Amino acid sequence: MHITEIEVARALAVESRKLAAHLSKLTNDSDIEGLLVDIRDNLKQVDNTLLKMALKEATND
């Protein structure tokens, strides 16, 4: 994977987190709130994976 692909994926994760935060302000429904928490947790995991991939690629250059 090229670093540019990682950067694009990271930007997507950031924008998705912003969307999840915005949606959480629009609703007080507990089911949706739980889903948004799951989405945020998954996006954090994606971000951490992308960071590890970027570090691995940087050390392989």
N, CA, C and O atoms as a GROMACS GRO file, in nm:
protein
  244
    1MET      N    1   0.085  -0.118   0.000
    1MET     CA    2   0.000   0.000   0.000
    1MET      C    3   0.089   0.124   0.000
    1MET      O    4   0.189   0.131   0.072
    2HIS      N    5   0.052   0.219  -0.081
    2HIS     CA    6   0.128   0.343  -0.090
    2HIS      C    7   0.083   0.441   0.017
    2HIS      O    8  -0.032   0.438   0.062
    3ILE      N    9   0.173   0.526   0.056
    3ILE     CA   10   0.143   0.623   0.161
    3ILE      C   11   0.027   0.712   0.121
    3ILE      O   12  -0.051   0.754   0.208
    4THR      N   13   0.012   0.743  -0.007
    4THR     CA   14  -0.099   0.827  -0.050
    4THR      C   15  -0.233   0.759  -0.023
    4THR      O   16  -0.330   0.826   0.014
    5GLU      N   17  -0.241   0.629  -0.040
    5GLU     CA   18  -0.364   0.555  -0.010
    5GLU      C   19  -0.394   0.561   0.140
    5GLU      O   20  -0.509   0.572   0.181
    6ILE      N   21  -0.290   0.552   0.220
    6ILE     CA   22  -0.308   0.560   0.365
    6ILE      C   23  -0.358   0.699   0.403
    6ILE      O   24  -0.446   0.712   0.488
    7GLU      N   25  -0.303   0.802   0.341
    7GLU     CA   26  -0.347   0.938   0.371
    7GLU      C   27  -0.494   0.959   0.334
    7GLU      O   28  -0.568   1.023   0.408
    8VAL      N   29  -0.534   0.904   0.221
    8VAL     CA   30  -0.674   0.916   0.179
    8VAL      C   31  -0.765   0.842   0.277
    8VAL      O   32  -0.870   0.894   0.317
    9ALA      N   33  -0.725   0.722   0.317
    9ALA     CA   34  -0.805   0.645   0.412
    9ALA      C   35  -0.814   0.716   0.547
    9ALA      O   36  -0.919   0.715   0.611
   10ARG      N   37  -0.705   0.776   0.589
   10ARG     CA   38  -0.705   0.849   0.717
   10ARG      C   39  -0.798   0.970   0.708
   10ARG      O   40  -0.873   0.997   0.801
   11ALA      N   41  -0.793   1.043   0.597
   11ALA     CA   42  -0.881   1.158   0.580
   11ALA      C   43  -1.027   1.114   0.582
   11ALA      O   44  -1.112   1.183   0.638
   12LEU      N   45  -1.057   1.001   0.522
   12LEU     CA   46  -1.192   0.947   0.524
   12LEU      C   47  -1.235   0.914   0.667
   12LEU      O   48  -1.348   0.942   0.707
   13ALA      N   49  -1.145   0.854   0.742
   13ALA     CA   50  -1.176   0.821   0.882
   13ALA      C   51  -1.203   0.946   0.964
   13ALA      O   52  -1.293   0.948   1.047
   14VAL      N   53  -1.124   1.052   0.940
   14VAL     CA   54  -1.143   1.178   1.012
   14VAL      C   55  -1.281   1.237   0.980
   14VAL      O   56  -1.354   1.280   1.069
   15GLU      N   57  -1.315   1.239   0.851
   15GLU     CA   58  -1.443   1.296   0.812
   15GLU      C   59  -1.558   1.211   0.865
   15GLU      O   60  -1.662   1.266   0.901
   16SER      N   61  -1.541   1.080   0.870
   16SER     CA   62  -1.645   0.993   0.924
   16SER      C   63  -1.665   1.018   1.073
   16SER      O   64  -1.778   1.016   1.121
   17ARG      N   65  -1.556   1.043   1.145
   17ARG     CA   66  -1.568   1.076   1.288
   17ARG      C   67  -1.643   1.207   1.306
   17ARG      O   68  -1.725   1.220   1.397
   18LYS      N   69  -1.615   1.304   1.220
   18LYS     CA   70  -1.686   1.433   1.228
   18LYS      C   71  -1.835   1.412   1.205
   18LYS      O   72  -1.918   1.471   1.274
   19LEU      N   73  -1.868   1.328   1.108
   19LEU     CA   74  -2.008   1.300   1.078
   19LEU      C   75  -2.075   1.230   1.197
   19LEU      O   76  -2.186   1.266   1.235
   20ALA      N   77  -2.008   1.132   1.255
   20ALA     CA   78  -2.063   1.062   1.371
   20ALA      C   79  -2.086   1.159   1.487
   20ALA      O   80  -2.187   1.150   1.555
   21ALA      N   81  -1.993   1.250   1.509
   21ALA     CA   82  -2.008   1.348   1.617
   21ALA      C   83  -2.126   1.441   1.588
   21ALA      O   84  -2.203   1.475   1.679
   22HIS      N   85  -2.141   1.481   1.463
   22HIS     CA   86  -2.251   1.569   1.426
   22HIS      C   87  -2.384   1.497   1.445
   22HIS      O   88  -2.479   1.554   1.498
   23LEU      N   89  -2.392   1.372   1.401
   23LEU     CA   90  -2.516   1.295   1.415
   23LEU      C   91  -2.553   1.274   1.562
   23LEU      O   92  -2.670   1.275   1.598
   24SER      N   93  -2.452   1.256   1.646
   24SER     CA   94  -2.480   1.234   1.788
   24SER      C   95  -2.543   1.358   1.852
   24SER      O   96  -2.614   1.346   1.952
   25LYS      N   97  -2.517   1.474   1.796
   25LYS     CA   98  -2.578   1.597   1.848
   25LYS      C   99  -2.724   1.610   1.805
   25LYS      O  100  -2.801   1.683   1.866
   26LEU      N  101  -2.761   1.540   1.698
   26LEU     CA  102  -2.895   1.553   1.643
   26LEU      C  103  -2.996   1.460   1.709
   26LEU      O  104  -3.117   1.478   1.691
   27THR      N  105  -2.949   1.362   1.783
   27THR     CA  106  -3.042   1.263   1.838
   27THR      C  107  -3.010   1.231   1.982
   27THR      O  108  -2.895   1.238   2.026
   28ASN      N  109  -3.112   1.195   2.055
   28ASN     CA  110  -3.096   1.147   2.191
   28ASN      C  111  -3.139   1.002   2.202
   28ASN      O  112  -3.140   0.946   2.311
   29ASP      N  113  -3.174   0.941   2.091
   29ASP     CA  114  -3.220   0.802   2.090
   29ASP      C  115  -3.106   0.710   2.132
   29ASP      O  116  -2.998   0.713   2.072
   30SER      N  117  -3.129   0.628   2.234
   30SER     CA  118  -3.022   0.546   2.291
   30SER      C  119  -2.971   0.440   2.193
   30SER      O  120  -2.852   0.409   2.194
   31ASP      N  121  -3.058   0.385   2.108
   31ASP     CA  122  -3.013   0.285   2.011
   31ASP      C  123  -2.917   0.346   1.910
   31ASP      O  124  -2.813   0.289   1.878
   32ILE      N  125  -2.954   0.464   1.860
   32ILE     CA  126  -2.868   0.532   1.763
   32ILE      C  127  -2.740   0.577   1.832
   32ILE      O  128  -2.631   0.570   1.774
   33GLU      N  129  -2.752   0.624   1.956
   33GLU     CA  130  -2.633   0.668   2.029
   33GLU      C  131  -2.534   0.553   2.046
   33GLU      O  132  -2.414   0.571   2.030
   34GLY      N  133  -2.586   0.434   2.079
   34GLY     CA  134  -2.500   0.316   2.093
   34GLY      C  135  -2.432   0.281   1.961
   34GLY      O  136  -2.314   0.244   1.959
   35LEU      N  137  -2.506   0.293   1.852
   35LEU     CA  138  -2.449   0.266   1.720
   35LEU      C  139  -2.338   0.366   1.688
   35LEU      O  140  -2.234   0.329   1.634
   36LEU      N  141  -2.360   0.493   1.722
   36LEU     CA  142  -2.258   0.595   1.696
   36LEU      C  143  -2.132   0.570   1.778
   36LEU      O  144  -2.020   0.592   1.730
   37VAL      N  145  -2.149   0.523   1.901
   37VAL     CA  146  -2.032   0.488   1.983
   37VAL      C  147  -1.955   0.375   1.916
   37VAL      O  148  -1.832   0.379   1.911
   38ASP      N  149  -2.026   0.275   1.865
   38ASP     CA  150  -1.961   0.164   1.795
   38ASP      C  151  -1.886   0.214   1.671
   38ASP      O  152  -1.774   0.171   1.643
   39ILE      N  153  -1.949   0.306   1.598
   39ILE     CA  154  -1.886   0.362   1.477
   39ILE      C  155  -1.758   0.436   1.516
   39ILE      O  156  -1.654   0.420   1.451
   40ARG      N  157  -1.765   0.518   1.621
   40ARG     CA  158  -1.646   0.592   1.664
   40ARG      C  159  -1.535   0.496   1.707
   40ARG      O  160  -1.418   0.518   1.675
   41ASP      N  161  -1.571   0.391   1.780
   41ASP     CA  162  -1.470   0.293   1.822
   41ASP      C  163  -1.406   0.225   1.702
   41ASP      O  164  -1.284   0.206   1.698
   42ASN      N  165  -1.488   0.188   1.604
   42ASN     CA  166  -1.434   0.123   1.485
   42ASN      C  167  -1.344   0.217   1.406
   42ASN      O  168  -1.241   0.175   1.353
   43LEU      N  169  -1.382   0.344   1.398
   43LEU     CA  170  -1.298   0.441   1.327
   43LEU      C  171  -1.165   0.463   1.398
   43LEU      O  172  -1.063   0.483   1.333
   44LYS      N  173  -1.166   0.460   1.530
   44LYS     CA  174  -1.040   0.471   1.604
   44LYS      C  175  -0.950   0.352   1.572
   44LYS      O  176  -0.829   0.368   1.556
   45GLN      N  177  -1.011   0.234   1.564
   45GLN     CA  178  -0.934   0.114   1.532
   45GLN      C  179  -0.876   0.124   1.390
   45GLN      O  180  -0.761   0.087   1.367
   46VAL      N  181  -0.956   0.173   1.296
   46VAL     CA  182  -0.908   0.192   1.159
   46VAL      C  183  -0.792   0.291   1.158
   46VAL      O  184  -0.691   0.268   1.091
   47ASP      N  185  -0.807   0.401   1.231
   47ASP     CA  186  -0.702   0.503   1.236
   47ASP      C  187  -0.573   0.444   1.292
   47ASP      O  188  -0.464   0.471   1.240
   48ASN      N  189  -0.583   0.365   1.399
   48ASN     CA  190  -0.464   0.303   1.458
   48ASN      C  191  -0.399   0.205   1.361
   48ASN      O  192  -0.276   0.200   1.351
   49THR      N  193  -0.480   0.128   1.289
   49THR     CA  194  -0.426   0.034   1.190
   49THR      C  195  -0.354   0.109   1.079
   49THR      O  196  -0.246   0.068   1.036
   50LEU      N  197  -0.415   0.219   1.032
   50LEU     CA  198  -0.352   0.298   0.926
   50LEU      C  199  -0.220   0.358   0.972
   50LEU      O  200  -0.124   0.364   0.896
   51LEU      N  201  -0.216   0.402   1.097
   51LEU     CA  202  -0.092   0.458   1.151
   51LEU      C  203   0.016   0.351   1.156
   51LEU      O  204   0.131   0.377   1.119
   52LYS      N  205  -0.018   0.231   1.201
   52LYS     CA  206   0.078   0.122   1.205
   52LYS      C  207   0.128   0.089   1.065
   52LYS      O  208   0.247   0.064   1.046
   53MET      N  209   0.037   0.089   0.966
   53MET     CA  210   0.077   0.060   0.828
   53MET      C  211   0.171   0.169   0.775
   53MET      O  212   0.269   0.138   0.707
   54ALA      N  213   0.141   0.294   0.807
   54ALA     CA  214   0.225   0.405   0.761
   54ALA      C  215   0.364   0.395   0.823
   54ALA      O  216   0.464   0.417   0.755
   55LEU      N  217   0.370   0.362   0.952
   55LEU     CA  218   0.500   0.349   1.019
   55LEU      C  219   0.579   0.232   0.960
   55LEU      O  220   0.700   0.242   0.940
   56LYS      N  221   0.510   0.123   0.932
   56LYS     CA  222   0.576   0.006   0.874
   56LYS      C  223   0.632   0.040   0.736
   56LYS      O  224   0.746   0.006   0.704
   57GLU      N  225   0.551   0.110   0.655
   57GLU     CA  226   0.597   0.148   0.522
   57GLU      C  227   0.714   0.246   0.530
   57GLU      O  228   0.808   0.237   0.451
   58ALA      N  229   0.708   0.338   0.625
   58ALA     CA  230   0.815   0.437   0.639
   58ALA      C  231   0.946   0.371   0.679
   58ALA      O  232   1.053   0.414   0.636
   59THR      N  233   0.939   0.267   0.760
   59THR     CA  234   1.062   0.199   0.803
   59THR      C  235   1.114   0.104   0.696
   59THR      O  236   1.230   0.063   0.701
   60ASN      N  237   1.029   0.068   0.599
   60ASN     CA  238   1.072  -0.020   0.491
   60ASN      C  239   1.138   0.056   0.376
   60ASN      O  240   1.201  -0.005   0.290
   61ASP      N  241   1.124   0.188   0.374
   61ASP     CA  242   1.182   0.268   0.265
   61ASP      C  243   1.331   0.282   0.278
   61ASP      O  244   1.395   0.346   0.194
   0.00000   0.00000   0.00000
